[in-house]
Amino acid sequence: MCKAMEDMRNESLKEVAKRMLADGMLTIEKIAEYAGLSIDEVKNLDTERTV
């Protein structure tokens, strides 16, 4: 996959993870699993979201 497409995919996954975090129904571990992100990435998104 080309770099631009990969970047767009990653941004989309991060936006989905942010919505999951805002919903508050799933654990960080489950969000990471479903979105295909690392736990650290989801934790960082959660920190960004709450700042």
PyMOL Python script that loads the backbone (N, CA, C, O; Angstrom):
from pymol import cmd

cmd.read_pdbstr("""\
ATOM      1  N   MET A   1       0.852  -1.172   0.000  1.00  0.00           N
ATOM      2  CA  MET A   1       0.000   0.000   0.000  1.00  0.00           C
ATOM      3  C   MET A   1       0.898   1.236   0.000  1.00  0.00           C
ATOM      4  O   MET A   1       1.921   1.258   0.685  1.00  0.00           O
ATOM      5  N   CYS A   2       0.528   2.249  -0.753  1.00  0.00           N
ATOM      6  CA  CYS A   2       1.373   3.435  -0.808  1.00  0.00           C
ATOM      7  C   CYS A   2       1.297   4.207   0.515  1.00  0.00           C
ATOM      8  O   CYS A   2       0.346   4.054   1.282  1.00  0.00           O
ATOM      9  N   LYS A   3       2.284   5.010   0.760  1.00  0.00           N
ATOM     10  CA  LYS A   3       2.414   5.744   2.021  1.00  0.00           C
ATOM     11  C   LYS A   3       1.187   6.611   2.301  1.00  0.00           C
ATOM     12  O   LYS A   3       0.698   6.627   3.431  1.00  0.00           O
ATOM     13  N   ALA A   4       0.687   7.323   1.310  1.00  0.00           N
ATOM     14  CA  ALA A   4      -0.470   8.209   1.512  1.00  0.00           C
ATOM     15  C   ALA A   4      -1.695   7.409   1.930  1.00  0.00           C
ATOM     16  O   ALA A   4      -2.429   7.825   2.827  1.00  0.00           O
ATOM     17  N   MET A   5      -1.920   6.288   1.302  1.00  0.00           N
ATOM     18  CA  MET A   5      -3.071   5.446   1.646  1.00  0.00           C
ATOM     19  C   MET A   5      -2.918   4.871   3.051  1.00  0.00           C
ATOM     20  O   MET A   5      -3.888   4.801   3.806  1.00  0.00           O
ATOM     21  N   GLU A   6      -1.717   4.467   3.394  1.00  0.00           N
ATOM     22  CA  GLU A   6      -1.462   3.928   4.720  1.00  0.00           C
ATOM     23  C   GLU A   6      -1.693   5.002   5.786  1.00  0.00           C
ATOM     24  O   GLU A   6      -2.289   4.724   6.827  1.00  0.00           O
ATOM     25  N   ASP A   7      -1.231   6.212   5.533  1.00  0.00           N
ATOM     26  CA  ASP A   7      -1.440   7.318   6.470  1.00  0.00           C
ATOM     27  C   ASP A   7      -2.934   7.612   6.661  1.00  0.00           C
ATOM     28  O   ASP A   7      -3.388   7.838   7.782  1.00  0.00           O
ATOM     29  N   MET A   8      -3.692   7.608   5.555  1.00  0.00           N
ATOM     30  CA  MET A   8      -5.138   7.856   5.652  1.00  0.00           C
ATOM     31  C   MET A   8      -5.817   6.749   6.444  1.00  0.00           C
ATOM     32  O   MET A   8      -6.710   7.023   7.246  1.00  0.00           O
ATOM     33  N   ARG A   9      -5.414   5.522   6.234  1.00  0.00           N
ATOM     34  CA  ARG A   9      -5.982   4.391   6.970  1.00  0.00           C
ATOM     35  C   ARG A   9      -5.696   4.527   8.460  1.00  0.00           C
ATOM     36  O   ARG A   9      -6.588   4.324   9.283  1.00  0.00           O
ATOM     37  N   ASN A  10      -4.468   4.865   8.810  1.00  0.00           N
ATOM     38  CA  ASN A  10      -4.101   5.012  10.216  1.00  0.00           C
ATOM     39  C   ASN A  10      -4.876   6.137  10.885  1.00  0.00           C
ATOM     40  O   ASN A  10      -5.300   6.001  12.032  1.00  0.00           O
ATOM     41  N   GLU A  11      -5.063   7.237  10.184  1.00  0.00           N
ATOM     42  CA  GLU A  11      -5.834   8.353  10.746  1.00  0.00           C
ATOM     43  C   GLU A  11      -7.292   7.954  10.952  1.00  0.00           C
ATOM     44  O   GLU A  11      -7.909   8.336  11.947  1.00  0.00           O
ATOM     45  N   SER A  12      -7.835   7.195  10.025  1.00  0.00           N
ATOM     46  CA  SER A  12      -9.215   6.720  10.158  1.00  0.00           C
ATOM     47  C   SER A  12      -9.353   5.809  11.371  1.00  0.00           C
ATOM     48  O   SER A  12     -10.314   5.924  12.132  1.00  0.00           O
ATOM     49  N   LEU A  13      -8.405   4.912  11.550  1.00  0.00           N
ATOM     50  CA  LEU A  13      -8.446   4.012  12.702  1.00  0.00           C
ATOM     51  C   LEU A  13      -8.342   4.780  14.008  1.00  0.00           C
ATOM     52  O   LEU A  13      -8.999   4.436  14.991  1.00  0.00           O
ATOM     53  N   LYS A  14      -7.521   5.816  14.019  1.00  0.00           N
ATOM     54  CA  LYS A  14      -7.379   6.624  15.226  1.00  0.00           C
ATOM     55  C   LYS A  14      -8.672   7.373  15.532  1.00  0.00           C
ATOM     56  O   LYS A  14      -9.044   7.506  16.698  1.00  0.00           O
ATOM     57  N   GLU A  15      -9.355   7.859  14.513  1.00  0.00           N
ATOM     58  CA  GLU A  15     -10.626   8.553  14.724  1.00  0.00           C
ATOM     59  C   GLU A  15     -11.679   7.598  15.277  1.00  0.00           C
ATOM     60  O   GLU A  15     -12.461   7.971  16.152  1.00  0.00           O
ATOM     61  N   VAL A  16     -11.700   6.376  14.770  1.00  0.00           N
ATOM     62  CA  VAL A  16     -12.630   5.368  15.281  1.00  0.00           C
ATOM     63  C   VAL A  16     -12.301   5.070  16.745  1.00  0.00           C
ATOM     64  O   VAL A  16     -13.202   4.977  17.579  1.00  0.00           O
ATOM     65  N   ALA A  17     -11.033   4.923  17.053  1.00  0.00           N
ATOM     66  CA  ALA A  17     -10.618   4.644  18.433  1.00  0.00           C
ATOM     67  C   ALA A  17     -11.013   5.793  19.359  1.00  0.00           C
ATOM     68  O   ALA A  17     -11.422   5.552  20.495  1.00  0.00           O
ATOM     69  N   LYS A  18     -10.897   7.028  18.895  1.00  0.00           N
ATOM     70  CA  LYS A  18     -11.296   8.176  19.711  1.00  0.00           C
ATOM     71  C   LYS A  18     -12.791   8.130  20.022  1.00  0.00           C
ATOM     72  O   LYS A  18     -13.209   8.446  21.136  1.00  0.00           O
ATOM     73  N   ARG A  19     -13.591   7.736  19.033  1.00  0.00           N
ATOM     74  CA  ARG A  19     -15.031   7.629  19.261  1.00  0.00           C
ATOM     75  C   ARG A  19     -15.340   6.515  20.258  1.00  0.00           C
ATOM     76  O   ARG A  19     -16.234   6.651  21.093  1.00  0.00           O
ATOM     77  N   MET A  20     -14.601   5.421  20.166  1.00  0.00           N
ATOM     78  CA  MET A  20     -14.784   4.320  21.117  1.00  0.00           C
ATOM     79  C   MET A  20     -14.420   4.775  22.533  1.00  0.00           C
ATOM     80  O   MET A  20     -15.118   4.451  23.493  1.00  0.00           O
ATOM     81  N   LEU A  21     -13.329   5.522  22.653  1.00  0.00           N
ATOM     82  CA  LEU A  21     -12.922   6.040  23.958  1.00  0.00           C
ATOM     83  C   LEU A  21     -13.985   6.965  24.529  1.00  0.00           C
ATOM     84  O   LEU A  21     -14.308   6.886  25.715  1.00  0.00           O
ATOM     85  N   ALA A  22     -14.525   7.834  23.699  1.00  0.00           N
ATOM     86  CA  ALA A  22     -15.543   8.784  24.146  1.00  0.00           C
ATOM     87  C   ALA A  22     -16.796   8.058  24.611  1.00  0.00           C
ATOM     88  O   ALA A  22     -17.470   8.514  25.535  1.00  0.00           O
ATOM     89  N   ASP A  23     -17.112   6.939  23.985  1.00  0.00           N
ATOM     90  CA  ASP A  23     -18.290   6.154  24.357  1.00  0.00           C
ATOM     91  C   ASP A  23     -18.131   5.561  25.754  1.00  0.00           C
ATOM     92  O   ASP A  23     -19.105   5.447  26.500  1.00  0.00           O
ATOM     93  N   GLY A  24     -16.915   5.187  26.103  1.00  0.00           N
ATOM     94  CA  GLY A  24     -16.632   4.696  27.448  1.00  0.00           C
ATOM     95  C   GLY A  24     -17.093   3.280  27.741  1.00  0.00           C
ATOM     96  O   GLY A  24     -17.068   2.861  28.899  1.00  0.00           O
ATOM     97  N   MET A  25     -17.508   2.538  26.744  1.00  0.00           N
ATOM     98  CA  MET A  25     -18.030   1.191  26.971  1.00  0.00           C
ATOM     99  C   MET A  25     -16.968   0.090  26.863  1.00  0.00           C
ATOM    100  O   MET A  25     -17.175  -1.021  27.351  1.00  0.00           O
ATOM    101  N   LEU A  26     -15.847   0.397  26.232  1.00  0.00           N
ATOM    102  CA  LEU A  26     -14.813  -0.607  26.009  1.00  0.00           C
ATOM    103  C   LEU A  26     -13.540  -0.252  26.752  1.00  0.00           C
ATOM    104  O   LEU A  26     -13.263   0.917  27.020  1.00  0.00           O
ATOM    105  N   THR A  27     -12.770  -1.281  27.080  1.00  0.00           N
ATOM    106  CA  THR A  27     -11.469  -1.046  27.695  1.00  0.00           C
ATOM    107  C   THR A  27     -10.473  -0.594  26.631  1.00  0.00           C
ATOM    108  O   THR A  27     -10.685  -0.788  25.434  1.00  0.00           O
ATOM    109  N   ILE A  28      -9.404   0.002  27.088  1.00  0.00           N
ATOM    110  CA  ILE A  28      -8.339   0.414  26.179  1.00  0.00           C
ATOM    111  C   ILE A  28      -7.799  -0.792  25.417  1.00  0.00           C
ATOM    112  O   ILE A  28      -7.481  -0.691  24.232  1.00  0.00           O
ATOM    113  N   GLU A  29      -7.698  -1.916  26.087  1.00  0.00           N
ATOM    114  CA  GLU A  29      -7.184  -3.124  25.448  1.00  0.00           C
ATOM    115  C   GLU A  29      -8.106  -3.582  24.322  1.00  0.00           C
ATOM    116  O   GLU A  29      -7.626  -3.963  23.255  1.00  0.00           O
ATOM    117  N   LYS A  30      -9.415  -3.553  24.538  1.00  0.00           N
ATOM    118  CA  LYS A  30     -10.369  -3.959  23.504  1.00  0.00           C
ATOM    119  C   LYS A  30     -10.359  -2.987  22.336  1.00  0.00           C
ATOM    120  O   LYS A  30     -10.429  -3.403  21.179  1.00  0.00           O
ATOM    121  N   ILE A  31     -10.274  -1.699  22.629  1.00  0.00           N
ATOM    122  CA  ILE A  31     -10.211  -0.702  21.557  1.00  0.00           C
ATOM    123  C   ILE A  31      -8.974  -0.937  20.705  1.00  0.00           C
ATOM    124  O   ILE A  31      -9.044  -0.886  19.477  1.00  0.00           O
ATOM    125  N   ALA A  32      -7.849  -1.193  21.347  1.00  0.00           N
ATOM    126  CA  ALA A  32      -6.608  -1.470  20.607  1.00  0.00           C
ATOM    127  C   ALA A  32      -6.779  -2.704  19.724  1.00  0.00           C
ATOM    128  O   ALA A  32      -6.364  -2.711  18.565  1.00  0.00           O
ATOM    129  N   GLU A  33      -7.381  -3.725  20.271  1.00  0.00           N
ATOM    130  CA  GLU A  33      -7.596  -4.961  19.517  1.00  0.00           C
ATOM    131  C   GLU A  33      -8.502  -4.720  18.307  1.00  0.00           C
ATOM    132  O   GLU A  33      -8.176  -5.140  17.197  1.00  0.00           O
ATOM    133  N   TYR A  34      -9.628  -4.052  18.512  1.00  0.00           N
ATOM    134  CA  TYR A  34     -10.593  -3.838  17.434  1.00  0.00           C
ATOM    135  C   TYR A  34     -10.070  -2.870  16.368  1.00  0.00           C
ATOM    136  O   TYR A  34     -10.332  -3.053  15.179  1.00  0.00           O
ATOM    137  N   ALA A  35      -9.334  -1.849  16.792  1.00  0.00           N
ATOM    138  CA  ALA A  35      -8.855  -0.837  15.840  1.00  0.00           C
ATOM    139  C   ALA A  35      -7.514  -1.219  15.212  1.00  0.00           C
ATOM    140  O   ALA A  35      -7.074  -0.574  14.261  1.00  0.00           O
ATOM    141  N   GLY A  36      -6.865  -2.254  15.730  1.00  0.00           N
ATOM    142  CA  GLY A  36      -5.575  -2.649  15.183  1.00  0.00           C
ATOM    143  C   GLY A  36      -4.459  -1.701  15.568  1.00  0.00           C
ATOM    144  O   GLY A  36      -3.472  -1.566  14.845  1.00  0.00           O
ATOM    145  N   LEU A  37      -4.613  -1.046  16.704  1.00  0.00           N
ATOM    146  CA  LEU A  37      -3.598  -0.126  17.221  1.00  0.00           C
ATOM    147  C   LEU A  37      -2.931  -0.745  18.434  1.00  0.00           C
ATOM    148  O   LEU A  37      -3.453  -1.696  19.017  1.00  0.00           O
ATOM    149  N   SER A  38      -1.785  -0.214  18.816  1.00  0.00           N
ATOM    150  CA  SER A  38      -1.140  -0.697  20.033  1.00  0.00           C
ATOM    151  C   SER A  38      -1.844  -0.069  21.246  1.00  0.00           C
ATOM    152  O   SER A  38      -2.506   0.962  21.134  1.00  0.00           O
ATOM    153  N   ILE A  39      -1.686  -0.703  22.376  1.00  0.00           N
ATOM    154  CA  ILE A  39      -2.275  -0.173  23.610  1.00  0.00           C
ATOM    155  C   ILE A  39      -1.710   1.215  23.903  1.00  0.00           C
ATOM    156  O   ILE A  39      -2.439   2.104  24.342  1.00  0.00           O
ATOM    157  N   ASP A  40      -0.413   1.400  23.661  1.00  0.00           N
ATOM    158  CA  ASP A  40       0.204   2.710  23.888  1.00  0.00           C
ATOM    159  C   ASP A  40      -0.408   3.777  22.981  1.00  0.00           C
ATOM    160  O   ASP A  40      -0.622   4.909  23.415  1.00  0.00           O
ATOM    161  N   GLU A  41      -0.691   3.425  21.719  1.00  0.00           N
ATOM    162  CA  GLU A  41      -1.311   4.388  20.811  1.00  0.00           C
ATOM    163  C   GLU A  41      -2.686   4.810  21.322  1.00  0.00           C
ATOM    164  O   GLU A  41      -3.037   5.989  21.273  1.00  0.00           O
ATOM    165  N   VAL A  42      -3.457   3.849  21.808  1.00  0.00           N
ATOM    166  CA  VAL A  42      -4.797   4.162  22.318  1.00  0.00           C
ATOM    167  C   VAL A  42      -4.688   5.000  23.589  1.00  0.00           C
ATOM    168  O   VAL A  42      -5.465   5.936  23.781  1.00  0.00           O
ATOM    169  N   LYS A  43      -3.741   4.676  24.451  1.00  0.00           N
ATOM    170  CA  LYS A  43      -3.535   5.485  25.661  1.00  0.00           C
ATOM    171  C   LYS A  43      -3.186   6.921  25.295  1.00  0.00           C
ATOM    172  O   LYS A  43      -3.680   7.859  25.919  1.00  0.00           O
ATOM    173  N   ASN A  44      -2.333   7.097  24.283  1.00  0.00           N
ATOM    174  CA  ASN A  44      -1.979   8.438  23.835  1.00  0.00           C
ATOM    175  C   ASN A  44      -3.191   9.185  23.289  1.00  0.00           C
ATOM    176  O   ASN A  44      -3.360  10.376  23.551  1.00  0.00           O
ATOM    177  N   LEU A  45      -4.025   8.492  22.537  1.00  0.00           N
ATOM    178  CA  LEU A  45      -5.243   9.108  22.010  1.00  0.00           C
ATOM    179  C   LEU A  45      -6.162   9.524  23.151  1.00  0.00           C
ATOM    180  O   LEU A  45      -6.782  10.586  23.100  1.00  0.00           O
ATOM    181  N   ASP A  46      -6.248   8.687  24.177  1.00  0.00           N
ATOM    182  CA  ASP A  46      -7.098   9.005  25.330  1.00  0.00           C
ATOM    183  C   ASP A  46      -6.563  10.231  26.055  1.00  0.00           C
ATOM    184  O   ASP A  46      -7.338  11.079  26.497  1.00  0.00           O
ATOM    185  N   THR A  47      -5.247  10.332  26.180  1.00  0.00           N
ATOM    186  CA  THR A  47      -4.635  11.491  26.834  1.00  0.00           C
ATOM    187  C   THR A  47      -4.898  12.754  26.010  1.00  0.00           C
ATOM    188  O   THR A  47      -5.250  13.794  26.567  1.00  0.00           O
ATOM    189  N   GLU A  48      -4.730  12.668  24.694  1.00  0.00           N
ATOM    190  CA  GLU A  48      -4.995  13.811  23.812  1.00  0.00           C
ATOM    191  C   GLU A  48      -6.445  14.257  23.906  1.00  0.00           C
ATOM    192  O   GLU A  48      -6.743  15.451  23.887  1.00  0.00           O
ATOM    193  N   ARG A  49      -7.341  13.285  24.009  1.00  0.00           N
ATOM    194  CA  ARG A  49      -8.769  13.555  24.025  1.00  0.00           C
ATOM    195  C   ARG A  49      -9.191  14.287  25.301  1.00  0.00           C
ATOM    196  O   ARG A  49     -10.093  15.123  25.274  1.00  0.00           O
ATOM    197  N   THR A  50      -8.535  13.968  26.414  1.00  0.00           N
ATOM    198  CA  THR A  50      -8.937  14.529  27.700  1.00  0.00           C
ATOM    199  C   THR A  50      -8.188  15.801  28.079  1.00  0.00           C
ATOM    200  O   THR A  50      -8.488  16.422  29.099  1.00  0.00           O
ATOM    201  N   VAL A  51      -7.215  16.189  27.258  1.00  0.00           N
ATOM    202  CA  VAL A  51      -6.442  17.399  27.568  1.00  0.00           C
ATOM    203  C   VAL A  51      -7.160  18.625  27.093  1.00  0.00           C
ATOM    204  O   VAL A  51      -6.663  19.738  27.265  1.00  0.00           O
TER     205      VAL A  51
END
""", "prot")
cmd.dss("prot")
cmd.show_as("cartoon", "prot")
cmd.util.cbc("prot")
cmd.orient("prot")
